[in-house]
Amino acid sequence: MLTYYNHLHSQHQGKLEMFRGQLVPCFEVPARVDHVLAELKARKLGAILPPEPFDDSALLGVHSQRYLDFLAGAWDEWVALDPANAQRDALPSVWPVRSLRSDVLPANFAARMGLFSMDAGTPLTEGTWDAARAGADCALSAALAVAGGERAAFALTRPPGHHAGADFFGGYCFVNNAALAAQALREQGLDRVAILDIDYHHGNGTQAIFYERPDVYFSSIHGDPHTEYPFYLGYADELGAGAGLGFNRNWPLPRGTGFEVWRATLQQALAGIAEFGAQALVVSLGMDTFVGDPISGFSLQSADYLQVGEDLAKAGLPTVFVFEGGYAVAEVGTNAVNVLQGFDQAANHP
């Protein structure tokens, strides 16, 4: 399995996030990727490569131009407001909720931060754009490798991506890497692509991007949004709209769900992907389903992830893995690479 590693990921390193009403140290830290990289090297699970560079236009199949323009210039604007801002991250504080307009681009920086965000838990830092932009290159490189004949490829990057929508960031995410990978596979000539999101938190951004499209099927297994972030999307009755009706499937599960129930749900999700007739699969590989995750609520064990990888391989599809969440930092390397190793073994020795 090829891995495309984002060597700029550590340039995004937030200081504080707003979590349940309190400013706390960020859960999404560079060590997450560092542990996965070290485990990949220890197990010698394939080549680890830098991504190919892609033009910014490659992002426009998923994100709006005005949103990308904002991200690219946001840090400089933040510091221009007050030189002291160079020592603190930017967090949004105001949002255009129901009855307020979002079509007009405000001149005020704080207003634009709110326009392009969904929460106050996602600090924008000096290196955020560089890290997120390099992550997009990783996802695109992995997608093109798979389109070119590789059985599987892994985009090892942070910040994660599946909460980012076409024109907003949040949930630690700025650029939607899974969506970029799926769009790239479509542009390489595949008629039907599926995205399977196995992060504990629903991939609201990915769902929204493809919600009215019949060519990309989105399926997500996640904590019940009645009680779990992102709260406002991820319910079972969200089936797509317009031309996309029937091509979205959510599998919300209660806190405390163990591997037996979770795996049975995975089988149902994979059956739906098979019925769709997908020609390739993008996996949003979130590892926060682990029992020790500090901000999640399922109870999968490290050994379970080998079986997850085997089950994914049995789908028989060319597969792009994109690293998402997972905040039990010491264990995230073992857990993520267990999935990849399980997949690799089953794919090569069916």
N, C-alpha and C positions, 0 to 999 in steps of 0.2 A: 504494500500500500504506500502510495506517495503521500507525503505530508508537506504542505506549503506553510511555512512558519513566518509569522509577522515579527520581524526583528525590531520593529518600532513600537510594539505594544506597550512597553513600559513607559513610553513618553506620556501616556495617559495614566495619571496616578492621582485620583481625587483625595482630598484631605478629609472632608466631612460630607455626609449626606443627611437629608431629613428622613428619618425612619420613625413612623408612627408618632409624629409630633415632637421628636427629639433630634437634635444634631448629634450624630454618632460617627465614629470612624467608618470609612467605607468598607463594605463587605467585598466589593469587586476590586481585587488587588492584583498587581502583576505576578505575585507568587503563584496564582492559579495556573497560569500558562507555564511558568517556570517548572512546576512540578510535573505537568504533562510532558513537557519537552524532555526532562530528565528521565522519565519512565520510558518514553519512546526510544531514547538512546540506549537505555539499559537493556531493553528487550530486543533491540535491533529489528524493529518492525518495519523496515523499509527506508527508502531515501528521504531525507529531510532537506527541502529545497527552499530557496527564496522565491517569492512569487514573481511572475512576469508583470511588467508595468502595463497598465491599461490607461487609456485616455479618460478624462472625467466624463466624457459623453456616455461611457459604458454604464454610468450610474443613473442616467436619465430614463432608462427603461423601468425604473423602480421609484426613483425620487424626483421631486419637483426641482426645477432650476432655482427658484427663489430660496428654497430650503437649503440646497447645497451651497448657494452663495452665502447664506447666513453662516453656516457652519465654518466655511473656509475663512471668513473674516471676523468671526465672533470674538476670538481672544484679543485681537488687536483693538477692536472696538471697546472691549471691556477695560483694557489697560489705558486706553486713551481717555476714558471717563475720569480716571484717577490713577496716577502712577503707583499708588499703594496697592491697587488691585492686582498688580503683578505677583503679590505674595498671598493672594487668596483666590479660591475658585469662584466661578460664577454659578449661581443657582437662580432659577426663575422664582418669581414671587407673585405674579398676577397672570390670569388666564382668561381667554374669551369664551366663557361658558355660555350656556343656553341664553338666547336673545341678544347676545353680543356679536359683533361682526368679526369675521376672520378673513374676509376678501381684501381688505385694505391693509397694506403693509405700513405699520407705524414707523415714524422716524425715531421714536424713543427706543433705546436699546433694551431696557427692561420689558417693554411691551412686546418687542419682537422675540425676546427670550420666552415669554409666556405663549406667544402665538405658535412657536415652533416646539413646544414641549408639552408633556402630559403629567409631570410630577416634579417635586422638589428634591427627589432622591438621586438625581443624576447630575453630578457636578461637571461643568465644562472647564477644562484645564488648558494650560498652555499647549500641551501636546495632543489634545483630544483629536483634532482634525487629522494630524499626521498619522496617528495610530489607527483611527477609523478608516482613513483612506487606504493605508497599506493593508488593512484587513479586507477591504473590498477586493484588492488585487489578489489576496490569498483565495478568496471564495471564487473569483472569476477564473483563476488559474486552475483550481481544483475541478471546476465545472468543465473547462475546456479539455483537461486531461481525460476526464471520464467520457466526454463526447468523442474524444479521439481514440478511445478503445481501452483505457484503463478500467479495470473492474471496480476500483474504488480509489478515492482520494480524500484527504482530510485537510480542511482549512483550520489551522491552529492559530487562533487570533483572539484578541480582546481589544477594545470593549466588545461585548456580545452584540447581537443584532436583532433578535426576533421581536422585541417590543417596539422597534422604530418603524413608524409608518412612512407613507409617501412624503409627508411634510412635517414630521414631528419626531423628537427624541424622547426617551424616558426609559425607565426600567433598566438603567445602566447602558442603554443601547442608543447608537447614533445613526449607523448605516446598517440596513437590513441585509446581512450577508447571505442568509438562506434564500431570500427573495432574489437577490442578484444572481445566485447560482442557478436557481430555477429559470429565471429569465434568459440567462446565457445558454442553458441547455435548449430552450425553445428556439433561440436565435441560431443555434447550430443545426436546426432542422428536425428536432424531436417534436412530434405533434402533441404528446401527452406526457406531462411531468407531474410527479407527486411530491409533496413535502410532508414529511412526518415529523412532528414536533414532540419530543419526549422530555422536554424540560418540565420541571414541576409547575412553572408558571405559564399560563396560556400565551401563545405567540400572537398577541392581538395585532401587532403591526403587519405580520405576514398574512394573517387572515384578511385584514382590511385591503391590502394591496391586490389580492387576487379574488376578492369576494364576488365580483361580477364577471369572472372569466371562467369559461368551460375547459380551458386548455391546461390549467394548473390546479390540481386537486390538493386541498389542504386538509390534513387530519392531525388533531392534537389530543394528547393524553395529559391531563394536568389536574391540579388541585381545583376544587369546586370554587368558582368565582363568587359564590355567595359569601365566602369567608376569606378567599385568597386573592392576592394581587394577580392580575390587574383589575379585578372586581367588576369592571363594566363591560366585559366581553368574555366569551368562552363558554357560553351556555349551550346545552345540547340542541336547542331549537334553532340555532343559527346554521342554516343549511345553504347559504349562498343567496344571491339575488340576481334577477334578470337572466342573462345568458349563463350566469354562474350558479343558478339554482340547482342544488343537488351535488355540487362539487366542493362542499365544505362540510366537515364532520368533526364535532367536538365530543370528547369523552371525559367529562369532569368526574373526578373521584373524590371521596371524602378524605379528610385528614386521617392519618393513621393507616391508610391502605398499604397492605403488604404485597410481597412479590407475586403470590399466587393469583390474586385478583388483578394486579397490574399486568401480569403477563397474559392472562386471559383477555384483557382489554387490548393489549398489543396485537394479539391474534385477530381480533375483530377489526382493528384498524388496518392491519395488513390485508385482510380479506377484502375490505373496501377498496384499497389501493389496487389489488389484483382485478377486481370487478371493473374499476375505472379503465384498466388497460394501460397503465403507466409504462413508459419505455425507459424511464430513469427515475431514481429516487434521491431526494435531498433530505438528509436527516439533521434536524436541529438538535444537536447533541448536548442537552442540558444534563448535568450530573447532580442536580439538587434534589433528585428523588431519593438520594442516600439518607439512611436513617440518622446520620450525624449532622445533617445540614442545619445551620443555625437559623435559617429564615424560611424553612420549608417544612413539610409535614408527612411525607411518605416514609416507608421503612425498608427500602431495599438495602441489601447487604452487598459488600464488595464483590463477593463471588457470583451474585446474581447477574452482574453486568457481562460476564462471559456468555451466559445464556442469552442475554439480550442481543449481543452481537451475532450469535449463531442464528437466532430467529430472524434478524434483519437480513442476514445472508441468504436464508432459505427463500426469501422473496424473489431471488434470482435476478435482481435488477442492478444495472450499473449504478453506483451509489456515491454521492458526495456527502461527506460528514462535515458539519460546520459546528465548531465549538461555541456553546452558549453559556449557561449558568453552571453553578456548582460552587458552594461557598464553604464547604468543609475542606479547607485549603490543604491540609496535610494529606488527605485521602484522595483528592480529586485526580491526581496523576494516575494512581492505581486504578481508580474506577473508570476513568475515560479510556485508558489503554486496555483495560479488560474488555470493553465493548469492541474496540478495534481488533484486538487479538482474537476474540471469539468470532468476529465476522471473518477475519482473514483465514482462520483455520477451517471454518465451515465452507467458505467460498473455494478454497484450494483443495479441500479434502471432503467433498460432499458425501 
